[in-house]
Amino acid sequence: MTEQQKPAPAPEEEPPPILGTWPRLYGAVLGILALLIVLFYLFGRAFR
C-alpha cells in the first residue's frame, strides 16, 4: 500500500469532561430535564 491508500486510524474514544463516563453524563442531562419539567409544572400550577 502506498501512503495515500492506508486507512485513517480510528479516533480514540475520549471520556466526557465531567462525571467520567458517557452514561453518567447522559443520566445527569436526563435528570436535569426531568427536574426542569417538574419545576415548570409546579410554577404553572401556582400561577394559573
All heavy atoms as a GROMACS GRO file, in nm:
protein
  381
    1MET      N    1   0.084  -0.119   0.000
    1MET     CA    2   0.000   0.000   0.000
    1MET      C    3   0.088   0.124   0.000
    1MET      O    4   0.189   0.130   0.068
    1MET     CB    5  -0.088   0.006   0.124
    1MET     CG    6  -0.204  -0.084   0.121
    1MET     SD    7  -0.309  -0.046   0.264
    1MET     CE    8  -0.454  -0.123   0.208
    2THR      N    9   0.042   0.222  -0.065
    2THR     CA   10   0.113   0.350  -0.063
    2THR      C   11   0.056   0.436   0.048
    2THR      O   12  -0.044   0.400   0.110
    2THR     CB   13   0.099   0.422  -0.198
    2THR    OG1   14  -0.036   0.457  -0.216
    2THR    CG2   15   0.147   0.337  -0.314
    3GLU      N   16   0.117   0.549   0.073
    3GLU     CA   17   0.069   0.641   0.178
    3GLU      C   18  -0.075   0.683   0.156
    3GLU      O   19  -0.151   0.698   0.249
    3GLU     CB   20   0.158   0.766   0.185
    3GLU     CG   21   0.284   0.751   0.266
    3GLU     CD   22   0.257   0.718   0.411
    3GLU    OE1   23   0.173   0.783   0.475
    3GLU    OE2   24   0.321   0.624   0.462
    4GLN      N   25  -0.114   0.702   0.032
    4GLN     CA   26  -0.249   0.751   0.004
    4GLN      C   27  -0.355   0.643   0.021
    4GLN      O   28  -0.470   0.673   0.041
    4GLN     CB   29  -0.256   0.806  -0.139
    4GLN     CG   30  -0.171   0.931  -0.157
    4GLN     CD   31  -0.170   0.979  -0.300
    4GLN    OE1   32  -0.214   0.908  -0.390
    4GLN    NE2   33  -0.121   1.099  -0.322
    5GLN      N   34  -0.317   0.516   0.018
    5GLN     CA   35  -0.415   0.408   0.026
    5GLN      C   36  -0.435   0.356   0.168
    5GLN      O   37  -0.528   0.280   0.191
    5GLN     CB   38  -0.372   0.292  -0.064
    5GLN     CG   39  -0.375   0.327  -0.211
    5GLN     CD   40  -0.320   0.215  -0.296
    5GLN    OE1   41  -0.248   0.128  -0.248
    5GLN    NE2   42  -0.354   0.215  -0.424
    6LYS      N   43  -0.353   0.396   0.263
    6LYS     CA   44  -0.368   0.346   0.400
    6LYS      C   45  -0.493   0.406   0.464
    6LYS      O   46  -0.519   0.524   0.449
    6LYS     CB   47  -0.246   0.384   0.484
    6LYS     CG   48  -0.122   0.307   0.448
    6LYS     CD   49  -0.009   0.344   0.539
    6LYS     CE   50   0.117   0.269   0.498
    6LYS     NZ   51   0.231   0.309   0.582
    7PRO      N   52  -0.571   0.322   0.532
    7PRO     CA   53  -0.689   0.377   0.600
    7PRO      C   54  -0.647   0.465   0.718
    7PRO      O   55  -0.544   0.442   0.781
    7PRO     CB   56  -0.764   0.253   0.648
    7PRO     CG   57  -0.660   0.146   0.655
    7PRO     CD   58  -0.557   0.180   0.550
    8ALA      N   59  -0.728   0.563   0.743
    8ALA     CA   60  -0.700   0.654   0.855
    8ALA      C   61  -0.721   0.579   0.986
    8ALA      O   62  -0.811   0.497   0.998
    8ALA     CB   63  -0.793   0.774   0.848
    9PRO      N   64  -0.636   0.605   1.085
    9PRO     CA   65  -0.657   0.538   1.215
    9PRO      C   66  -0.785   0.586   1.280
    9PRO      O   67  -0.824   0.700   1.267
    9PRO     CB   68  -0.535   0.580   1.297
    9PRO     CG   69  -0.485   0.704   1.232
    9PRO     CD   70  -0.523   0.696   1.086
   10ALA      N   71  -0.851   0.494   1.350
   10ALA     CA   72  -0.976   0.529   1.419
   10ALA      C   73  -0.945   0.622   1.535
   10ALA      O   74  -0.848   0.600   1.608
   10ALA     CB   75  -1.045   0.403   1.470
   11PRO      N   76  -1.026   0.725   1.552
   11PRO     CA   77  -1.001   0.815   1.666
   11PRO      C   78  -1.027   0.743   1.798
   11PRO      O   79  -1.119   0.662   1.808
   11PRO     CB   80  -1.100   0.929   1.645
   11PRO     CG   81  -1.205   0.873   1.558
   11PRO     CD   82  -1.140   0.765   1.475
   12GLU      N   83  -0.944   0.770   1.897
   12GLU     CA   84  -0.965   0.709   2.028
   12GLU      C   85  -1.085   0.773   2.095
   12GLU      O   86  -1.106   0.892   2.084
   12GLU     CB   87  -0.841   0.729   2.114
   12GLU     CG   88  -0.721   0.654   2.064
   12GLU     CD   89  -0.603   0.668   2.157
   12GLU    OE1   90  -0.624   0.696   2.276
   12GLU    OE2   91  -0.491   0.652   2.110
   13GLU      N   92  -1.163   0.691   2.162
   13GLU     CA   93  -1.280   0.743   2.232
   13GLU      C   94  -1.234   0.810   2.360
   13GLU      O   95  -1.167   0.751   2.443
   13GLU     CB   96  -1.376   0.629   2.264
   13GLU     CG   97  -1.511   0.679   2.304
   13GLU     CD   98  -1.614   0.568   2.307
   13GLU    OE1   99  -1.615   0.486   2.215
   13GLU    OE2  100  -1.692   0.566   2.402
   14GLU      N  101  -1.270   0.937   2.375
   14GLU     CA  102  -1.230   1.014   2.493
   14GLU      C  103  -1.343   1.015   2.595
   14GLU      O  104  -1.459   1.018   2.558
   14GLU     CB  105  -1.197   1.157   2.453
   14GLU     CG  106  -1.080   1.168   2.359
   14GLU     CD  107  -1.052   1.312   2.322
   14GLU    OE1  108  -1.099   1.403   2.392
   14GLU    OE2  109  -0.983   1.332   2.221
   15PRO      N  110  -1.309   1.014   2.723
   15PRO     CA  111  -1.414   1.026   2.825
   15PRO      C  112  -1.471   1.168   2.824
   15PRO      O  113  -1.405   1.261   2.781
   15PRO     CB  114  -1.341   0.997   2.955
   15PRO     CG  115  -1.199   1.030   2.928
   15PRO     CD  116  -1.177   1.001   2.782
   16PRO      N  117  -1.593   1.184   2.873
   16PRO     CA  118  -1.651   1.318   2.880
   16PRO      C  119  -1.574   1.403   2.982
   16PRO      O  120  -1.510   1.349   3.072
   16PRO     CB  121  -1.794   1.294   2.924
   16PRO     CG  122  -1.790   1.164   2.996
   16PRO     CD  123  -1.684   1.084   2.928
   17PRO      N  124  -1.582   1.535   2.967
   17PRO     CA  125  -1.507   1.620   3.058
   17PRO      C  126  -1.553   1.616   3.204
   17PRO      O  127  -1.477   1.645   3.294
   17PRO     CB  128  -1.527   1.760   3.000
   17PRO     CG  129  -1.643   1.751   2.909
   17PRO     CD  130  -1.652   1.609   2.866
   18ILE      N  131  -1.681   1.580   3.229
   18ILE     CA  132  -1.729   1.569   3.367
   18ILE      C  133  -1.799   1.434   3.386
   18ILE      O  134  -1.843   1.372   3.290
   18ILE     CB  135  -1.827   1.683   3.404
   18ILE    CG1  136  -1.945   1.687   3.309
   18ILE    CG2  137  -1.756   1.816   3.407
   18ILE    CD1  138  -2.053   1.784   3.349
   19LEU      N  139  -1.804   1.386   3.506
   19LEU     CA  140  -1.871   1.263   3.550
   19LEU      C  141  -1.802   1.134   3.506
   19LEU      O  142  -1.846   1.026   3.541
   19LEU     CB  143  -2.019   1.260   3.508
   19LEU     CG  144  -2.106   1.372   3.564
   19LEU    CD1  145  -2.249   1.355   3.516
   19LEU    CD2  146  -2.102   1.375   3.715
   20GLY      N  147  -1.700   1.139   3.423
   20GLY     CA  148  -1.619   1.022   3.394
   20GLY      C  149  -1.665   0.928   3.284
   20GLY      O  150  -1.583   0.874   3.213
   21THR      N  151  -1.796   0.903   3.270
   21THR     CA  152  -1.843   0.813   3.165
   21THR      C  153  -1.961   0.876   3.093
   21THR      O  154  -2.033   0.959   3.150
   21THR     CB  155  -1.887   0.675   3.220
   21THR    OG1  156  -2.000   0.694   3.304
   21THR    CG2  157  -1.776   0.607   3.296
   22TRP      N  158  -1.979   0.836   2.968
   22TRP     CA  159  -2.090   0.892   2.891
   22TRP      C  160  -2.226   0.855   2.948
   22TRP      O  161  -2.316   0.940   2.954
   22TRP     CB  162  -2.078   0.851   2.744
   22TRP     CG  163  -1.966   0.923   2.677
   22TRP    CD1  164  -1.848   0.870   2.635
   22TRP    CD2  165  -1.960   1.063   2.645
   22TRP    NE1  166  -1.769   0.968   2.581
   22TRP    CE2  167  -1.834   1.086   2.585
   22TRP    CE3  168  -2.047   1.169   2.663
   22TRP    CZ2  169  -1.796   1.213   2.542
   22TRP    CZ3  170  -2.008   1.295   2.619
   22TRP    CH2  171  -1.884   1.316   2.560
   23PRO      N  172  -2.250   0.731   2.992
   23PRO     CA  173  -2.382   0.701   3.050
   23PRO      C  174  -2.416   0.789   3.172
   23PRO      O  175  -2.531   0.829   3.189
   23PRO     CB  176  -2.372   0.554   3.090
   23PRO     CG  177  -2.272   0.498   2.995
   23PRO     CD  178  -2.171   0.608   2.976
   24ARG      N  179  -2.317   0.819   3.256
   24ARG     CA  180  -2.342   0.907   3.370
   24ARG      C  181  -2.378   1.048   3.323
   24ARG      O  182  -2.466   1.112   3.380
   24ARG     CB  183  -2.219   0.916   3.459
   24ARG     CG  184  -2.198   0.796   3.544
   24ARG     CD  185  -2.085   0.825   3.641
   24ARG     NE  186  -2.018   0.702   3.677
   24ARG     CZ  187  -1.897   0.695   3.727
   24ARG    NH1  188  -1.827   0.803   3.748
   24ARG    NH2  189  -1.844   0.579   3.756
   25LEU      N  190  -2.308   1.096   3.221
   25LEU     CA  191  -2.337   1.229   3.169
   25LEU      C  192  -2.477   1.234   3.109
   25LEU      O  193  -2.553   1.328   3.133
   25LEU     CB  194  -2.232   1.269   3.065
   25LEU     CG  195  -2.244   1.409   3.007
   25LEU    CD1  196  -2.232   1.514   3.116
   25LEU    CD2  197  -2.139   1.431   2.900
   26TYR      N  198  -2.514   1.132   3.031
   26TYR     CA  199  -2.649   1.127   2.974
   26TYR      C  200  -2.755   1.120   3.084
   26TYR      O  201  -2.860   1.182   3.074
   26TYR     CB  202  -2.665   1.005   2.881
   26TYR     CG  203  -2.578   1.008   2.759
   26TYR    CD1  204  -2.530   0.890   2.702
   26TYR    CD2  205  -2.540   1.127   2.698
   26TYR    CE1  206  -2.450   0.891   2.590
   26TYR    CE2  207  -2.459   1.130   2.587
   26TYR     CZ  208  -2.414   1.011   2.532
   26TYR     OH  209  -2.335   1.013   2.422
   27GLY      N  210  -2.728   1.041   3.188
   27GLY     CA  211  -2.822   1.032   3.300
   27GLY      C  212  -2.839   1.166   3.370
   27GLY      O  213  -2.951   1.203   3.408
   28ALA      N  214  -2.729   1.239   3.387
   28ALA     CA  215  -2.737   1.371   3.450
   28ALA      C  216  -2.820   1.467   3.365
   28ALA      O  217  -2.902   1.543   3.417
   28ALA     CB  218  -2.597   1.427   3.473
   29VAL      N  219  -2.800   1.463   3.235
   29VAL     CA  220  -2.877   1.551   3.146
   29VAL      C  221  -3.025   1.516   3.153
   29VAL      O  222  -3.111   1.606   3.162
   29VAL     CB  223  -2.824   1.540   3.000
   29VAL    CG1  224  -2.918   1.609   2.903
   29VAL    CG2  225  -2.685   1.600   2.990
   30LEU      N  226  -3.058   1.388   3.152
   30LEU     CA  227  -3.199   1.348   3.162
   30LEU      C  228  -3.257   1.383   3.298
   30LEU      O  229  -3.374   1.423   3.308
   30LEU     CB  230  -3.213   1.198   3.136
   30LEU     CG  231  -3.189   1.156   2.991
   30LEU    CD1  232  -3.195   1.004   2.979
   30LEU    CD2  233  -3.288   1.221   2.897
   31GLY      N  234  -3.178   1.370   3.403
   31GLY     CA  235  -3.225   1.407   3.536
   31GLY      C  236  -3.254   1.556   3.547
   31GLY      O  237  -3.355   1.597   3.605
   32ILE      N  238  -3.166   1.638   3.491
   32ILE     CA  239  -3.189   1.783   3.492
   32ILE      C  240  -3.313   1.818   3.411
   32ILE      O  241  -3.394   1.903   3.451
   32ILE     CB  242  -3.064   1.857   3.439
   32ILE    CG1  243  -2.951   1.842   3.539
   32ILE    CG2  244  -3.093   2.004   3.412
   32ILE    CD1  245  -2.815   1.887   3.488
   33LEU      N  246  -3.331   1.751   3.297
   33LEU     CA  247  -3.451   1.774   3.216
   33LEU      C  248  -3.577   1.739   3.294
   33LEU      O  249  -3.674   1.816   3.294
   33LEU     CB  250  -3.444   1.692   3.087
   33LEU     CG  251  -3.565   1.699   2.996
   33LEU    CD1  252  -3.589   1.842   2.948
   33LEU    CD2  253  -3.549   1.606   2.878
   34ALA      N  254  -3.577   1.624   3.363
   34ALA     CA  255  -3.693   1.584   3.443
   34ALA      C  256  -3.720   1.686   3.555
   34ALA      O  257  -3.836   1.722   3.580
   34ALA     CB  258  -3.671   1.445   3.501
   35LEU      N  259  -3.614   1.734   3.619
   35LEU     CA  260  -3.629   1.834   3.724
   35LEU      C  261  -3.690   1.963   3.668
   35LEU      O  262  -3.780   2.021   3.729
   35LEU     CB  263  -3.494   1.862   3.789
   35LEU     CG  264  -3.492   1.970   3.896
   35LEU    CD1  265  -3.576   1.926   4.016
   35LEU    CD2  266  -3.350   2.000   3.938
   36LEU      N  267  -3.644   2.006   3.554
   36LEU     CA  268  -3.699   2.127   3.492
   36LEU      C  269  -3.847   2.111   3.456
   36LEU      O  270  -3.927   2.203   3.476
   36LEU     CB  271  -3.620   2.165   3.367
   36LEU     CG  272  -3.484   2.227   3.392
   36LEU    CD1  273  -3.409   2.243   3.260
   36LEU    CD2  274  -3.497   2.360   3.462
   37ILE      N  275  -3.883   1.994   3.407
   37ILE     CA  276  -4.024   1.968   3.372
   37ILE      C  277  -4.111   1.979   3.497
   37ILE      O  278  -4.216   2.042   3.495
   37ILE     CB  279  -4.038   1.831   3.303
   37ILE    CG1  280  -3.976   1.836   3.164
   37ILE    CG2  281  -4.185   1.788   3.297
   37ILE    CD1  282  -3.963   1.702   3.096
   38VAL      N  283  -4.065   1.917   3.607
   38VAL     CA  284  -4.142   1.923   3.732
   38VAL      C  285  -4.150   2.066   3.783
   38VAL      O  286  -4.258   2.112   3.825
   38VAL     CB  287  -4.079   1.829   3.838
   38VAL    CG1  288  -4.140   1.852   3.975
   38VAL    CG2  289  -4.095   1.684   3.795
   39LEU      N  290  -4.040   2.139   3.780
   39LEU     CA  291  -4.041   2.277   3.828
   39LEU      C  292  -4.134   2.365   3.744
   39LEU      O  293  -4.209   2.447   3.799
   39LEU     CB  294  -3.900   2.334   3.829
   39LEU     CG  295  -3.807   2.279   3.937
   39LEU    CD1  296  -3.667   2.334   3.919
   39LEU    CD2  297  -3.860   2.309   4.075
   40PHE      N  298  -4.130   2.351   3.614
   40PHE     CA  299  -4.220   2.430   3.528
   40PHE      C  300  -4.365   2.391   3.549
   40PHE      O  301  -4.455   2.476   3.544
   40PHE     CB  302  -4.181   2.418   3.380
   40PHE     CG  303  -4.060   2.497   3.343
   40PHE    CD1  304  -3.955   2.439   3.276
   40PHE    CD2  305  -4.050   2.632   3.375
   40PHE    CE1  306  -3.843   2.512   3.241
   40PHE    CE2  307  -3.939   2.707   3.340
   40PHE     CZ  308  -3.835   2.647   3.273
   41TYR      N  309  -4.392   2.264   3.574
   41TYR     CA  310  -4.528   2.220   3.603
   41TYR      C  311  -4.578   2.286   3.732
   41TYR      O  312  -4.689   2.340   3.737
   41TYR     CB  313  -4.532   2.068   3.616
   41TYR     CG  314  -4.663   2.015   3.668
   41TYR    CD1  315  -4.775   2.010   3.584
   41TYR    CD2  316  -4.677   1.973   3.800
   41TYR    CE1  317  -4.897   1.963   3.632
   41TYR    CE2  318  -4.798   1.927   3.848
   41TYR     CZ  319  -4.908   1.922   3.763
   41TYR     OH  320  -5.027   1.877   3.810
   42LEU      N  321  -4.496   2.280   3.837
   42LEU     CA  322  -4.534   2.342   3.964
   42LEU      C  323  -4.551   2.493   3.950
   42LEU      O  324  -4.642   2.552   4.007
   42LEU     CB  325  -4.431   2.308   4.072
   42LEU     CG  326  -4.422   2.160   4.110
   42LEU    CD1  327  -4.305   2.137   4.204
   42LEU    CD2  328  -4.553   2.111   4.169
   43PHE      N  329  -4.463   2.557   3.876
   43PHE     CA  330  -4.474   2.700   3.852
   43PHE      C  331  -4.603   2.733   3.779
   43PHE      O  332  -4.673   2.829   3.814
   43PHE     CB  333  -4.353   2.746   3.769
   43PHE     CG  334  -4.347   2.893   3.746
   43PHE    CD1  335  -4.300   2.980   3.842
   43PHE    CD2  336  -4.389   2.947   3.625
   43PHE    CE1  337  -4.294   3.115   3.821
   43PHE    CE2  338  -4.384   3.082   3.602
   43PHE     CZ  339  -4.336   3.168   3.701
   44GLY      N  340  -4.638   2.653   3.680
   44GLY     CA  341  -4.763   2.674   3.606
   44GLY      C  342  -4.885   2.655   3.692
   44GLY      O  343  -4.984   2.729   3.681
   45ARG      N  344  -4.881   2.557   3.782
   45ARG     CA  345  -4.995   2.534   3.871
   45ARG      C  346  -5.009   2.648   3.973
   45ARG      O  347  -5.119   2.683   4.011
   45ARG     CB  348  -4.978   2.402   3.946
   45ARG     CG  349  -4.983   2.283   3.856
   45ARG     CD  350  -5.083   2.185   3.881
   45ARG     NE  351  -5.158   2.199   4.005
   45ARG     CZ  352  -5.254   2.120   4.038
   45ARG    NH1  353  -5.288   2.020   3.959
   45ARG    NH2  354  -5.322   2.136   4.150
   46ALA      N  355  -4.898   2.703   4.018
   46ALA     CA  356  -4.902   2.807   4.120
   46ALA      C  357  -4.953   2.939   4.065
   46ALA      O  358  -5.015   3.016   4.139
   46ALA     CB  359  -4.762   2.825   4.181
   47PHE      N  360  -4.931   2.967   3.939
   47PHE     CA  361  -4.966   3.098   3.884
   47PHE      C  362  -5.071   3.091   3.774
   47PHE      O  363  -5.067   3.166   3.678
   47PHE     CB  364  -4.839   3.167   3.832
   47PHE     CG  365  -4.743   3.198   3.941
   47PHE    CD1  366  -4.630   3.120   3.961
   47PHE    CD2  367  -4.765   3.305   4.027
   47PHE    CE1  368  -4.541   3.147   4.063
   47PHE    CE2  369  -4.676   3.334   4.129
   47PHE     CZ  370  -4.565   3.254   4.147
   48ARG      N  371  -5.166   3.002   3.786
   48ARG     CA  372  -5.276   2.994   3.688
   48ARG      C  373  -5.369   3.108   3.705
   48ARG      O  374  -5.409   3.148   3.808
   48ARG     CB  375  -5.359   2.870   3.707
   48ARG     CG  376  -5.309   2.750   3.642
   48ARG     CD  377  -5.420   2.653   3.638
   48ARG     NE  378  -5.371   2.529   3.697
   48ARG     CZ  379  -5.432   2.414   3.682
   48ARG    NH1  380  -5.541   2.408   3.614
   48ARG    NH2  381  -5.383   2.308   3.735
   0.00000   0.00000   0.00000
